[in-house]
């Protein structure tokens, strides 16, 4: 899968995730992209730090990207947090 197709697919899926099974499929796609070198290589400590950073700055992330702050995050928000953490770790 080329980079553009991969990231377009992530964009589409991220907006529609409504169940744990769909989130599992999304995580599998993140893993596939990571395995194929589409993400910067990192260890679990860096990735967890990225998740922590995203959660600590969630309000700012929402403002920067025009998202409404999720008082009660959805499965789609969980996916978005996992994805954005790759870029913040």
C-alpha positions in Angstrom: 0.0 0.0 0.0 1.5 3.4 -0.9 1.7 6.2 1.7 -1.2 8.3 0.3 -3.6 5.4 0.1 -2.6 4.3 3.6 -3.1 7.7 5.2 -6.3 8.3 3.2 -7.7 5.0 4.5 -6.7 6.0 8.1 -8.5 9.3 7.7 -11.7 7.6 6.4 -11.7 5.0 9.1 -10.9 7.3 12.0 -14.1 9.3 11.4 -16.4 6.3 11.3 -15.2 4.0 14.1 -18.2 3.2 16.4 -17.4 -0.2 17.9 -14.5 -2.0 19.6 -14.2 -4.3 16.6 -13.8 -1.3 14.3 -11.2 0.1 16.6 -9.3 -3.2 16.6 -9.3 -3.1 12.8 -7.9 0.5 12.9 -5.2 -0.6 15.4 -4.3 -3.4 13.0 -4.0 -0.9 10.2 -1.7 1.3 12.4 0.4 -1.7 13.1 0.6 -2.7 9.5 1.8 0.8 8.5 4.3 0.8 11.3 5.6 -2.6 10.2 5.9 -1.4 6.6 7.9 1.7 7.7 5.2 4.3 7.1 5.7 5.6 10.7 8.9 6.6 12.4 10.4 3.8 14.3 9.9 4.1 18.0 9.7 2.0 21.2 6.7 1.4 23.4 8.0 4.0 26.0 8.1 6.7 23.3 4.6 5.7 22.0 3.1 5.7 25.5 4.8 9.1 26.1 3.1 10.3 22.9 -0.3 9.1 24.1 0.4 10.9 27.4 1.3 14.1 25.5 -1.8 13.9 23.3 -4.1 13.5 26.3 -2.3 16.3 28.3 -2.8 18.6 25.3 -6.1 17.4 24.1 -7.9 20.7 24.5 -5.2 22.4 22.3 -5.3 19.6 19.8 -9.0 20.2 19.4 -8.6 23.9 18.9 -5.8 23.5 16.4 -7.7 21.0 14.3 -11.2 22.4 14.7 -12.5 19.4 16.7 -15.1 19.8 19.4 -13.6 18.8 22.8 -15.0 15.4 23.6 -16.4 15.4 27.1 -17.3 11.7 26.6 -14.8 10.4 24.0 -16.1 7.9 21.4 -14.3 4.9 19.9 -13.4 7.2 17.0 -11.7 9.6 19.5 -9.8 6.7 21.0 -8.5 5.9 17.4 -7.6 9.5 16.8 -5.6 9.6 20.1 -3.7 6.4 19.2 -2.9 7.8 15.7 -1.9 11.2 16.7 0.4 9.7 19.4 2.6 8.2 16.6 3.4 11.8 15.5 3.9 13.1 19.1 6.3 10.4 20.3 
